[in-house]
Amino acid sequence: MTDRYVSFSGIDFDANMQAVLGHLHRYIDDPKLTNPFWERFKQRFVKAEAADVPVADRLLLLHSHVYYIAELFEDHDDEAALAALEKLERECF
């Protein structure tokens, strides 16, 4: 395992984020499962992707909402999503 406090070398931030986002979008893009909170999150994510440093801005947005994301995955008993989120937290936050 790479020690992120020594070096970020070898950590694929984008792949880690995409894994979590893939799981997240299955829930928040479903009109039956989304809510105003997640709709606002999606708007903020679009802005983050358009920023000068999109990887950093997307990562910051995910980091600042990690507890809500974890709760969503827990509510759906989505172990694969929780594992992807844990990897993102461990390697990138």
SEFILO-635674 format. One record per residue (C-alpha): x, y, z. Coordinates in steps of 0.5 Angstrom, whole numbers, padded with zeros to 4 digits, always signed. Layout:
// SEFILO-635674
XYZ;...
END
This chain:
// SEFILO-635674
+0000+0000+0000;+0003+0007-0002;+0004+0012+0004;+0000+0018+0002;+0004+0022+0007;+0010+0020+0004;+0008+0020-0003;+0002+0021-0008;+0006+0017-0013;+0003+0011-0016;-0004+0013-0013;-0010+0014-0019;-0014+0020-0016;-0018+0020-0022;-0020+0012-0022;-0021+0012-0015;-0026+0018-0016;-0029+0015-0022;-0031+0008-0018;-0034+0012-0012;-0038+0016-0017;-0040+0010-0021;-0044+0008-0015;-0046+0014-0013;-0049+0016-0020;-0053+0010-0019;-0057+0013-0014;-0057+0020-0015;-0059+0020-0022;-0065+0015-0021;-0071+0020-0020;-0074+0015-0015;-0068+0016-0010;-0065+0023-0011;-0067+0029-0007;-0066+0036-0007;-0059+0035-0003;-0057+0030-0008;-0059+0035-0014;-0055+0041-0011;-0049+0036-0010;-0050+0034-0018;-0050+0042-0020;-0044+0043-0015;-0040+0037-0019;-0042+0040-0026;-0038+0047-0023;-0032+0043-0020;-0031+0039-0027;-0031+0046-0030;-0026+0049-0026;-0019+0050-0027;-0016+0044-0023;-0022+0039-0024;-0019+0033-0021;-0017+0037-0014;-0024+0041-0014;-0028+0034-0015;-0024+0031-0010;-0025+0037-0005;-0033+0036-0006;-0033+0029-0005;-0029+0029+0001;-0033+0035+0004;-0039+0030+0003;-0036+0023+0005;-0041+0022+0011;-0047+0023+0007;-0044+0019+0001;-0043+0013+0006;-0050+0014+0009;-0053+0013+0002;-0049+0007+0001;-0050+0004+0008;-0058+0005+0007;-0057+0001+0000;-0053-0004+0004;-0048-0003-0002;-0041-0006+0000;-0038-0005-0006;-0039+0002-0006;-0037+0003+0001;-0031-0001-0001;-0029+0004-0006;-0031+0010-0002;-0026+0007+0003;-0020+0006-0002;-0022+0014-0004;-0021+0016+0003;-0015+0012+0005;-0011+0014-0001;-0014+0021-0003;-0017+0025+0003;
END
